Amino acid sequence: VELVQSGGGLVQAGGSLKLSCAASAASGNVFSTIINAVAWYRQAPGKQRELVASITGHGITNYADSVKGRFTISRDNVKNSMYLQMNNLKPEDTAVYYCNADENYYSDPLGLSSYDYWGQGTQVTVSS
């Protein structure tokens, strides 16, 4: 499964960005077959990778406390895609963001699943 990310960039504090992640056409209709949970992780310089948001195949969402009320994760199984809408961005949201698709029901909090796939990463920079 190949995941291709888009979106990201530089934004001022208080602004919004939307990240997208889609399985390549060659991957087939994986979001409706082998993939269950999808998630977004981020990693800032010198910090551990963090699970930002996840959504199961049944639509159960989970968010890191630091982004609750500001970020929204969604998925479109028909389009084999997932999204992260980020509002009211803060400088501490600056990181490289990665999409993740997991064959397990839940996303691993540390991103250590043996049955998952990753996007290439995209930089999000929030200026103060």
C-alpha positions in Angstrom: 0.0 0.0 0.0 1.4 3.4 -1.0 0.2 6.5 0.7 0.7 9.9 -0.9 0.3 13.0 1.2 -0.5 16.5 0.2 -1.1 19.8 1.9 1.0 21.4 4.7 3.2 24.4 4.5 3.7 27.6 6.4 0.9 29.4 8.2 0.5 32.1 10.9 -0.7 31.2 14.3 -4.5 31.1 14.3 -4.6 30.0 10.7 -5.8 26.7 9.2 -4.4 24.0 7.0 -5.8 20.7 5.6 -3.7 17.7 5.1 -4.7 15.0 2.7 -3.5 11.4 2.2 -4.6 9.0 -0.5 -3.7 5.4 -1.3 -2.3 5.2 -4.8 -4.4 3.7 -7.5 -2.0 0.7 -7.7 -2.9 0.0 -4.1 -6.5 -0.8 -4.9 -9.5 -0.2 -2.8 -7.6 -0.8 0.5 -9.6 1.5 2.7 -12.6 -0.8 2.2 -10.7 -4.0 2.5 -7.5 -4.5 4.4 -7.2 -1.1 6.1 -9.1 -0.5 9.4 -7.7 2.3 11.4 -6.1 5.4 9.8 -4.3 8.1 11.7 -2.1 11.1 11.6 1.2 11.3 13.6 3.6 14.1 13.9 7.2 14.5 15.0 8.9 17.7 15.9 12.7 18.1 16.1 14.1 16.5 19.2 10.7 15.0 20.2 9.1 11.6 20.1 6.6 10.8 17.4 3.1 11.6 18.6 -0.3 10.2 17.6 -2.3 13.3 16.7 -5.6 11.8 15.6 -7.0 8.5 14.6 -10.3 7.0 13.2 -11.3 3.4 13.1 -13.2 1.8 10.2 -16.4 2.3 12.2 -15.7 6.0 12.6 -14.5 6.1 16.2 -12.2 9.0 16.6 -9.4 9.7 19.0 -7.4 12.9 19.5 -4.4 14.0 21.4 -5.4 16.3 24.2 -3.3 19.1 22.6 -5.4 19.2 19.5 -8.9 18.4 20.7 -11.4 21.0 19.5 -8.9 22.3 16.9 -8.2 19.3 14.6 -10.6 17.0 12.8 -9.7 13.7 11.2 -11.9 12.2 8.5 -11.8 9.5 5.9 -13.4 8.7 2.6 -13.3 5.0 1.9 -14.6 5.4 -1.6 -11.7 7.7 -2.5 -9.2 5.7 -0.4 -8.4 8.9 1.3 -8.0 10.5 4.7 -7.8 14.1 5.9 -6.7 16.2 8.8 -8.4 19.6 9.1 -6.3 21.8 11.4 -7.8 25.0 12.7 -6.5 27.6 15.2 -2.9 26.4 14.6 -0.3 27.2 17.2 3.5 27.4 16.9 3.7 24.1 19.0 1.9 22.3 16.2 5.0 22.8 14.0 6.2 19.3 13.0 6.4 16.8 10.2 3.1 15.2 9.8 2.7 11.6 8.7 -0.4 9.7 7.6 -0.7 6.1 8.6 -3.1 3.3 7.6 -3.2 0.2 9.8 -4.7 -3.3 9.2 -5.4 -3.4 13.0 -8.7 -2.0 14.4 -6.9 0.7 16.4 -3.9 2.8 15.6 -0.8 2.1 17.7 -0.1 5.1 20.0 3.6 5.0 19.2 3.1 4.0 15.6 4.8 0.7 16.1 2.3 -1.6 14.4 3.7 -4.4 12.3 0.7 -4.1 9.9 0.7 -0.5 8.9 1.7 1.8 6.0 3.1 5.3 6.1 2.9 8.4 4.0 6.0 10.3 3.0 5.6 13.1 5.6 4.8 16.8 5.1 6.1 19.8 7.0 3.7 22.0 8.8 5.2 25.2 10.2 3.2 27.7 12.3 4.8 31.1 12.8 4.0 33.2 15.9 
